[in-house]
Amino acid sequence: MEQAANEYRPLVMAAYAYDLANAFHSFYHAAPVLQVEEAGVRESRLQLVAASKQVIANALKLLDIQSPDVM
C-alpha cells in the first residue's frame, strides 16, 4: 500500500489484491474449511478466510471498487 501511494501507482495495489485472491483461491480449493473434523484446524482456516476477506475488501475500497456483499 505504501509503495502504491508513494509512487502514485494504483496498479501496485490492484496487483496485490489480485495475487492475494489467487492465493486464497488455491488455498480454498486445496484445503477444506468447514469439512475438517479437528476443531482447531477448522477455526484456524476460518480465521484465514476472514482475514483474507478483510484484506481484499480493504484493497478494493482503496481502489474505489465496489464488491458484492454475498457471492
C-alpha positions as CSV (number, residue, x, y, z in Angstrom):
1,M,0.0,0.0,0.0
2,E,2.8,2.4,0.9
3,Q,4.6,1.7,-2.4
4,A,1.3,2.3,-4.4
5,A,0.7,5.6,-2.6
6,N,4.3,6.9,-2.8
7,E,4.6,6.1,-6.5
8,Y,1.1,7.1,-7.4
9,R,0.6,3.7,-8.9
10,P,-2.7,2.1,-8.0
11,L,-1.7,-0.8,-10.2
12,V,0.6,-2.0,-7.4
13,M,-2.5,-2.3,-5.1
14,A,-4.6,-3.9,-7.8
15,A,-1.8,-6.5,-8.4
16,Y,-1.6,-7.2,-4.7
17,A,-5.3,-7.7,-4.4
18,Y,-5.3,-10.0,-7.5
19,D,-2.4,-12.0,-6.2
20,L,-4.0,-12.4,-2.8
21,A,-7.3,-13.5,-4.4
22,N,-5.4,-16.1,-6.5
23,A,-3.5,-17.4,-3.4
24,F,-6.8,-17.6,-1.4
25,H,-8.5,-19.5,-4.3
26,S,-5.7,-22.0,-4.4
27,F,-5.9,-22.5,-0.6
28,Y,-9.7,-22.8,-0.6
29,H,-9.6,-25.3,-3.4
30,A,-6.9,-27.4,-1.8
31,A,-7.9,-27.3,1.9
32,P,-11.4,-28.0,3.1
33,V,-12.5,-25.4,5.6
34,L,-15.9,-26.4,7.1
35,Q,-15.5,-30.1,6.5
36,V,-12.4,-30.5,8.7
37,E,-13.2,-32.6,11.8
38,E,-10.4,-31.1,14.0
39,A,-11.9,-28.0,15.6
40,G,-8.5,-26.3,15.9
41,V,-7.7,-26.7,12.3
42,R,-11.2,-25.6,11.3
43,E,-11.0,-22.5,13.4
44,S,-7.6,-21.6,12.0
45,R,-8.8,-22.0,8.5
46,L,-11.9,-19.9,9.2
47,Q,-9.7,-17.2,10.7
48,L,-7.6,-17.3,7.5
49,V,-10.8,-16.9,5.4
50,A,-11.9,-13.9,7.5
51,A,-8.5,-12.3,7.3
52,S,-8.3,-12.8,3.5
53,K,-11.8,-11.4,3.1
54,Q,-10.9,-8.3,5.1
55,V,-7.6,-7.6,3.3
56,I,-9.2,-8.0,-0.1
57,A,-12.1,-5.8,0.9
58,N,-9.7,-3.1,2.2
59,A,-7.7,-3.2,-1.1
60,L,-10.8,-2.9,-3.2
61,K,-12.1,0.0,-1.1
62,L,-8.7,1.8,-1.5
63,L,-9.1,1.3,-5.3
64,D,-12.7,2.6,-5.1
65,I,-14.0,-0.7,-6.4
66,Q,-17.4,-2.0,-5.1
67,S,-17.7,-5.6,-4.4
68,P,-20.8,-7.7,-3.6
69,D,-21.7,-8.4,0.0
70,V,-22.5,-12.0,-0.9
71,M,-21.5,-14.3,-3.7
